[in-house]
Amino acid sequence: MAAKNEVNGGDQMPFTKTNYMYLLAGFVLIIIGFFLMAGGGSDDPTVYSDAIFSARRLTVAPIVILGGYGVILYAIMKKTQE
């Protein structure tokens, strides 16, 4: 068991405060992206609405969501110097 601790750096945690801050920022970006994608429907199902095809829902929201996933991936892969 002692050899395993020496390989992993002892009792050092794998994530630091910086990693958790990046993770939180990524989750916030994903939530913002889903809020941007929401809405656009019609209250009356017999009435057609072009609001579902807005640039915000089709372009901006998916880019924000993918950016959030990218930030989370970076947070997981980031090595700390401590």
N, C-alpha and C positions, 0 to 999 in steps of 0.2 A: 504494500500500500504506500510505503514511503517513496518508492520510485515513481508512482503515479503523481504524487504531489510535486516532486522535483521537476517532472516533465511539464506540468501545467503551470508552473510558477508558484507553487505553494498554495496559500489560501487566498490568492488574488481572485477577485470577482471577474467574470468575463466581460461584463459591461460596466461602464462608469456613468457618472452623471451626464456627461456629454452624449453618450450613446442613447440614454433614455430621453434626453431633450430632443434629439433627432427623431427618435421613434414617435414621440408625442407630436412633433411638427408634421410628420408623415401622416399620422392618423387624422390630424386636424385638416390637412389638405384633402384627404379622401372624403371626409364628411362634408367639407365645403363643396367638393365636386358633385357629390350626390344631391346636395341641396340645389346646386345650379341646374342639375338635370331634372329635377322634380317639376311638376305642374304642366301646364299647357293643354290640359284636357278640357272638354266642354262639359258643362253641367247637364246639358240635354244630349242624350246619346244619338238623337236623330239629326243633330246639327254638326256639320263638319267644321273643324277649326284648323287653320294652318299654323297655329301657335306651337304645335308639337315639333315643327320643322325649323325652329329658330336656330341661328348660329350658336347661340349660347348653349343649347341642349345638344347639338350635334357635333360641335367642334371644341368649344371652350371647356365644357364639363369633363369630357373624356381626357383632355390634355392635363387638366388639373388632377384628375384621379391617377393617371399614369405617373405624373410628377410625384404624387404622394407615395405611390409604391416604390418609385426610384429612391426617394428620401429614406424610406424604411429599409430598403436593401442596402443603401449606403450605411445606415446606422448599424445594421447587423454586421456588415463586413469591416467596418472601421476598427483598426487596431489602436489601442491606447498606448501611450508611452510611459505610463505610471508604473 
